[in-house]
């Protein structure tokens, strides 16, 4: 798996880096207060050059005073302070990291400007972005494009060093979990089969003290999990349901009499989605290796929760299948019985994610939990509605919606609540079965959420996050798409708040 650079908080502004990147707002002098005198002079010298404005994409360089003759100080324009967002800041950090890699730099220093997006509570999300700025998925390359960053040293804004030191440990663990999630999601379907996902889950359980149970195809059939079996029927790779648990075992004697609430995470794990008999168009079908991103994010969240030592009981349910075409594939018109007994008429075999989630949600609800959060690349309709800027949030519980919206904003991820009107469920009712798995084009994200609502029993504190537009993005060089690890930071922060 990808090793991300070590995250270091510079002491007293002294970054021992080969490249020192300084962010500067348009129309403002660079924030050099945290830097020692010799570095201040170098930075101010660049800013004093004719033509320097601090516009976005503007860069000026000069030789630095240390640690050797090859140190470079680079001043980067960030545009106006009023227009800075966390997303812009993260893009700048990635650009700086790519410049460093291209130059063969192993130790990068980043001087952050003072701004609401870099100080106080923002220190955690910025530190995570700093740790991830050098991420590249290169496991399948015979030779990497450029060198590998080993260390990223952050120089916090004046007065914020304490915030960054307090955030560093948590940020590094969450960043490592995000990188792990990206690696899983980026792995192509010829390797990342349902069996491969099981292997990764078993490795995670063994290395992080998690309990694991695997429901194979025979056990799925015995339990009547027809949704997951139907979707996986067309593939030579049998489906399975992976169940991981943190904190379910014995507790200290002092806590033995106190009930421990359980929280459930569910993630869609379609390792490759051809659409089945309702086959997808050829254009961009290679992106369907990302249809397992919900399950990957849940594995990443479980890793981070274990490494952070959260005092919680957390259960993860990962329905894993490959949606392919064959003479065994499920068909439009089939009627399938799911784990909770509800029957579903198949109107579109490409609406497969909700079918495998139905069984997993029903099992999670049956086992009981305080609250449940499910993540899935579920609908193209959500991408039409929100683009690639936010994930759709669906929940009948206003308090849970507010909790998730707050933690997402704090983590630098965006959620946007979409409606679950009663009429959407009416549209999902079938003529010859309890439900149908697709009601057509209009309101597709909400009708999908309405479908899922039929498999959570009486649980009200449940939320569906449709991450179809945020789980992966096209690379800036246009050569393909790459996973983002979206959802890990939000879920981990939500779990941290439950633990506290």
URBELZI-V752808 format. One record per residue. N is the residue number from 0. RES is the residue in one letter. SS is DSSP state (@ for helix, = for strand, . for the rest). PHI is phi in whole degrees, 0 to 359 (* if undefined). OMEGA is omega in degrees with one decimal (999 if undefined). Layout:
# URBELZI-V752808
n=<N,N>
res=<RES,RES>
ss=<SS,SS>
phi=<PHI,PHI>
omega=<OMEGA,OMEGA>
This chain:
# URBELZI-V752808
n=<0,1,2,3,4,5,6,7,8,9,10,11,12,13,14,15,16,17,18,19,20,21,22,23,24,25,26,27,28,29,30,31,32,33,34,35,36,37,38,39,40,41,42,43,44,45,46,47,48,49,50,51,52,53,54,55,56,57,58,59,60,61,62,63,64,65,66,67,68,69,70,71,72,73,74,75,76,77,78,79,80,81,82,83,84,85,86,87,88,89,90,91,92,93,94,95,96,97,98,99,100,101,102,103,104,105,106,107,108,109,110,111,112,113,114,115,116,117,118,119,120,121,122,123,124,125,126,127,128,129,130,131,132,133,134,135,136,137,138,139,140,141,142,143,144,145,146,147,148,149,150,151,152,153,154,155,156,157,158,159,160,161,162,163,164,165,166,167,168,169,170,171,172,173,174,175,176,177,178,179,180,181,182,183,184,185,186,187,188,189,190,191,192,193,194,195,196,197,198,199,200,201,202,203,204,205,206,207,208,209,210,211,212,213,214,215,216,217,218,219,220,221,222,223,224,225,226,227,228,229,230,231,232,233,234,235,236,237,238,239,240,241,242,243,244,245,246,247,248,249,250,251,252,253,254,255,256,257,258,259,260,261,262,263,264,265,266,267,268,269,270,271,272,273,274,275,276,277,278,279,280,281,282,283,284,285,286,287,288,289,290,291,292,293,294,295,296,297,298,299,300,301,302,303,304,305,306,307,308,309,310,311,312,313,314,315,316,317,318,319,320,321,322,323,324,325,326,327,328,329,330,331,332,333,334,335,336,337,338,339,340,341,342,343,344,345,346,347,348,349,350,351,352,353,354,355,356,357,358,359,360,361,362,363,364,365,366,367,368,369,370,371,372,373,374,375,376,377,378,379,380,381,382,383,384,385,386,387,388,389,390,391,392,393,394,395,396,397,398,399,400,401,402,403,404,405,406,407,408,409,410,411,412,413,414,415,416,417,418,419,420,421,422,423,424,425,426,427,428,429,430,431,432,433,434,435,436,437,438,439,440,441,442,443,444,445,446,447,448,449,450,451,452,453,454,455,456,457,458,459,460,461,462,463,464,465,466,467,468,469,470,471,472,473,474,475,476,477,478,479,480,481,482,483,484,485,486,487,488,489,490,491,492,493,494,495,496,497,498,499>
res=<X,X,X,X,X,X,X,X,X,X,X,X,X,X,X,X,X,X,X,X,X,X,X,X,X,X,X,X,X,X,X,X,X,X,X,X,X,X,X,X,X,X,X,X,X,X,X,X,X,X,X,X,X,X,X,X,X,X,X,X,X,X,X,X,X,X,X,X,X,X,X,X,X,X,X,X,X,X,X,X,X,X,X,X,X,X,X,X,X,X,X,X,X,X,X,X,X,X,X,X,X,X,X,X,X,X,X,X,X,X,X,X,X,X,X,X,X,X,X,X,X,X,X,X,X,X,X,X,X,X,X,X,X,X,X,X,X,X,X,X,X,X,X,X,X,X,X,X,X,X,X,X,X,X,X,X,X,X,X,X,X,X,X,X,X,X,X,X,X,X,X,X,X,X,X,X,X,X,X,X,X,X,X,X,X,X,X,X,X,X,X,X,X,X,X,X,X,X,X,X,X,X,X,X,X,X,X,X,X,X,X,X,X,X,X,X,X,X,X,X,X,X,X,X,X,X,X,X,X,X,X,X,X,X,X,X,X,X,X,X,X,X,X,X,X,X,X,X,X,X,X,X,X,X,X,X,X,X,X,X,X,X,X,X,X,X,X,X,X,X,X,X,X,X,X,X,X,X,X,X,X,X,X,X,X,X,X,X,X,X,X,X,X,X,X,X,X,X,X,X,X,X,X,X,X,X,X,X,X,X,X,X,X,X,X,X,X,X,X,X,X,X,X,X,X,X,X,X,X,X,X,X,X,X,X,X,X,X,X,X,X,X,X,X,X,X,X,X,X,X,X,X,X,X,X,X,X,X,X,X,X,X,X,X,X,X,X,X,X,X,X,X,X,X,X,X,X,X,X,X,X,X,X,X,X,X,X,X,X,X,X,X,X,X,X,X,X,X,X,X,X,X,X,X,X,X,X,X,X,X,X,X,X,X,X,X,X,X,X,X,X,X,X,X,X,X,X,X,X,X,X,X,X,X,X,X,X,X,X,X,X,X,X,X,X,X,X,X,X,X,X,X,X,X,X,X,X,X,X,X,X,X,X,X,X,X,X,X,X,X,X,X,X,X,X,X,X,X,X,X,X,X,X,X,X,X,X,X,X,X,X,X,X,X,X,X,X,X,X,X>
ss=<.,.,.,.,.,=,=,=,=,.,@,@,@,.,.,.,.,.,=,=,=,=,=,=,.,.,.,.,.,.,.,.,.,.,.,.,@,@,@,@,@,@,@,@,@,@,@,.,.,.,.,.,.,.,.,.,.,.,=,=,=,=,=,.,.,.,.,.,.,.,.,=,=,=,=,=,=,.,.,.,@,@,@,.,.,@,@,@,@,@,@,@,@,@,@,@,@,@,@,@,@,@,.,.,.,.,=,=,=,=,=,.,.,.,.,.,.,.,.,.,.,@,@,@,@,@,@,@,@,@,@,@,.,.,.,.,.,.,.,.,.,.,.,.,.,.,.,.,.,.,=,=,=,=,=,.,.,.,.,.,@,@,@,@,@,@,@,@,@,@,@,@,@,@,@,@,@,@,@,@,@,@,@,@,@,@,.,.,.,.,.,.,.,@,@,@,@,@,@,@,@,@,@,@,@,@,@,@,.,.,=,=,=,=,=,.,@,@,@,@,@,@,@,.,.,@,@,@,@,@,@,@,.,.,.,.,.,.,.,=,=,=,=,=,=,=,.,.,.,.,.,.,@,@,@,.,.,.,.,.,.,=,=,=,=,=,=,=,=,=,=,=,=,.,.,.,.,.,.,.,.,.,.,.,@,@,@,@,@,@,@,@,@,@,@,@,@,@,@,@,@,@,@,@,@,@,@,.,.,.,.,.,=,=,=,=,=,=,=,=,=,=,=,.,.,.,.,.,.,.,.,.,.,.,=,=,=,.,.,.,.,.,=,=,=,.,.,.,.,.,.,.,@,@,@,@,@,@,@,@,@,@,@,@,@,@,@,.,.,.,=,=,=,=,=,=,.,.,.,@,@,@,@,@,@,@,.,.,.,.,=,=,=,=,.,.,.,@,@,@,@,@,@,@,@,@,@,@,@,@,@,.,.,.,=,=,=,.,.,.,.,@,@,@,@,@,@,.,.,.,.,.,.,.,=,=,.,.,.,.,.,.,.,@,@,@,@,@,@,@,@,@,@,@,@,.,.,.,.,.,.,=,=,=,=,=,.,.,.,.,.,=,=,=,.,.,.,.,.,.,=,=,=,.,.,.,.,@,@,@,@,@,@,@,@,@,@,@,@,.>
phi=<*,297,262,272,298,292,258,232,261,295,273,61,76,267,267,272,234,286,234,251,260,244,273,221,279,297,78,232,290,297,277,258,305,286,271,293,304,295,283,303,299,296,292,295,295,293,295,276,291,300,93,287,237,85,293,304,79,282,223,230,230,206,291,268,278,180,282,211,291,262,292,241,254,237,258,249,284,247,77,284,299,296,262,286,237,298,298,295,298,295,296,298,299,294,296,300,297,293,299,295,298,300,273,74,284,257,236,250,247,233,259,271,285,279,192,300,276,232,239,61,296,290,302,292,290,292,299,297,296,298,295,268,297,264,295,215,267,231,298,263,273,291,220,294,301,219,291,251,292,256,218,239,253,260,257,292,299,306,86,251,300,298,299,288,292,293,273,301,297,296,301,295,292,292,299,297,291,295,299,300,298,299,300,299,291,287,293,287,294,291,254,277,270,305,295,296,297,297,300,295,294,294,298,297,299,293,277,237,68,263,275,221,225,239,265,279,300,295,290,300,294,297,273,79,270,289,295,293,294,296,296,278,294,279,254,286,266,296,284,200,240,260,238,244,218,242,76,274,281,292,244,305,304,296,257,299,272,260,296,253,293,253,239,247,239,232,223,290,233,273,290,205,239,280,94,70,299,278,298,285,297,293,299,68,296,299,289,285,293,277,286,262,298,297,295,296,295,294,299,297,295,295,299,295,299,291,292,278,65,295,275,217,261,236,245,244,235,238,282,235,202,244,262,232,258,191,289,259,296,290,241,300,99,298,241,242,257,268,300,274,96,288,257,228,272,274,255,203,288,275,266,272,299,294,290,284,292,305,292,293,297,297,293,299,294,297,282,87,196,290,202,225,236,242,237,200,277,268,221,294,298,291,293,299,286,242,63,254,263,205,265,281,247,233,198,277,254,296,294,294,302,294,301,292,297,293,289,296,299,292,271,89,256,243,240,224,287,244,283,235,286,303,296,294,291,304,292,269,279,253,282,248,217,295,221,242,270,206,246,97,281,283,64,299,291,283,293,295,297,298,301,299,299,277,234,251,61,269,291,262,278,226,219,250,252,271,258,302,268,241,287,208,224,288,291,295,276,76,271,156,240,218,287,256,74,302,103,299,298,296,295,296,295,298,294,300,291,294,291,271>
omega=<-176.1,174.9,-179.4,-178.8,173.1,179.1,-179.1,173.3,-176.0,178.3,177.5,178.3,-177.2,179.8,-179.9,-170.2,176.1,175.1,177.4,-177.7,-176.0,177.4,-175.8,178.8,178.1,178.2,179.8,174.5,177.7,-179.7,-174.8,-175.0,-177.7,-170.6,172.0,-170.0,-175.0,177.8,176.1,-177.9,-178.9,-178.6,-178.8,176.3,177.7,-177.8,-178.7,-178.5,176.3,177.3,178.9,-179.0,-174.9,178.2,175.2,178.8,179.2,-179.2,172.4,-176.5,174.7,174.6,-179.3,-177.7,-177.2,2.3,-179.7,-177.2,-175.5,179.8,178.7,170.7,-178.1,177.8,-176.5,173.7,-178.8,-173.2,-176.2,179.6,-177.6,-176.0,-178.7,172.7,177.0,179.8,177.9,179.8,179.8,177.1,177.8,179.2,177.9,178.2,178.7,-179.8,178.9,175.1,179.6,179.8,179.9,179.4,178.8,-178.2,177.4,-179.8,-176.3,173.3,-179.2,177.7,-175.2,174.6,178.3,-175.0,177.2,179.8,-178.7,-174.1,176.1,-177.1,-180.0,-175.7,-177.6,-177.8,178.2,178.0,176.9,179.0,177.3,-179.6,-177.2,-170.5,-179.8,-177.4,170.0,177.1,-173.7,-175.5,-177.4,176.9,175.0,174.2,177.3,-179.2,-176.4,179.6,-178.2,172.9,178.0,-176.5,169.9,-176.5,-176.9,172.9,-176.7,174.0,179.6,178.6,-175.7,-176.1,179.3,178.6,-177.5,177.0,178.5,-175.9,-166.9,-176.2,178.6,-178.7,-178.9,-179.9,179.5,177.9,177.9,178.1,176.7,178.2,176.4,178.2,178.6,179.2,179.4,-176.2,-179.5,-177.1,-173.2,-173.1,178.3,173.8,-174.6,176.5,173.2,178.4,178.4,177.5,176.0,179.0,-179.8,179.2,178.3,177.1,179.4,179.7,-178.2,-175.0,-174.4,173.0,178.2,171.2,179.4,172.2,-179.3,174.8,-179.0,-174.4,179.9,179.8,175.3,179.6,-179.7,-177.8,179.0,178.7,-172.0,179.4,179.8,178.3,-178.8,-177.7,-177.8,-172.3,-176.2,-177.0,172.1,178.4,-176.2,176.6,175.7,174.8,-178.7,177.7,177.7,-179.7,174.7,173.6,177.6,-174.4,-176.0,179.6,174.6,-175.4,-178.4,-177.3,-168.6,-177.3,-175.8,-179.3,179.6,179.2,179.2,176.4,-175.1,172.5,178.8,-178.9,179.0,-177.0,173.8,-171.2,167.0,-176.8,175.5,-171.9,-177.6,-179.0,172.3,-165.2,179.1,170.0,-178.5,-176.5,176.8,-179.7,178.5,179.1,-176.9,167.2,-179.9,-177.6,174.1,-171.5,177.6,178.1,179.2,179.2,178.1,175.6,177.8,178.5,177.6,177.1,-178.6,-180.0,178.8,-177.8,177.7,177.6,-178.1,-179.8,-176.9,164.6,179.8,177.0,178.3,180.0,-175.4,172.8,-171.9,-179.2,173.0,-176.9,-174.0,178.1,171.3,178.6,178.4,-174.5,176.2,-168.3,166.7,-176.8,176.1,172.2,-172.2,176.7,-178.2,-171.0,-178.8,175.8,179.8,179.0,-175.5,173.0,-177.2,175.3,-179.5,-178.1,175.9,171.9,-170.8,-174.7,-179.5,179.6,179.6,177.7,-178.9,-179.3,-178.6,178.5,-179.4,177.9,179.5,179.6,179.7,-177.9,173.6,178.2,175.4,-178.7,-177.5,173.8,-179.0,179.6,-179.7,168.9,-163.3,-171.8,168.3,179.7,178.6,176.8,176.7,-176.8,-169.7,-177.2,-179.1,-173.2,-176.5,173.7,177.8,177.9,178.2,174.6,174.9,-173.1,-177.3,-178.6,178.2,177.0,-179.7,178.1,-175.9,177.8,-179.1,-177.6,177.7,178.4,179.3,-178.8,-179.3,175.1,-176.0,171.1,175.8,-175.6,178.7,-169.4,171.9,-178.2,179.3,-178.5,178.5,177.0,177.1,-179.2,-177.7,178.7,-174.8,179.0,-172.9,178.2,179.7,-174.5,165.3,-172.6,175.0,179.0,178.4,-166.6,-166.7,179.4,-170.6,179.3,-179.0,177.0,176.3,177.6,177.8,176.5,-178.1,-177.4,-178.5,-175.5,179.5,178.0,-179.2,-178.0,177.4,-178.7,175.4,-178.7,174.3,176.0,177.5,-174.0,-176.1,-177.3,-174.1,-175.5,178.1,-178.7,174.1,178.3,-176.7,179.7,175.2,-176.0,-179.9,-179.5,-177.8,-177.7,-179.8,-173.0,-177.6,176.1,-178.0,-176.8,-179.8,-177.5,-179.4,179.4,176.5,178.5,177.7,179.3,176.1,-179.0,-177.4,999>
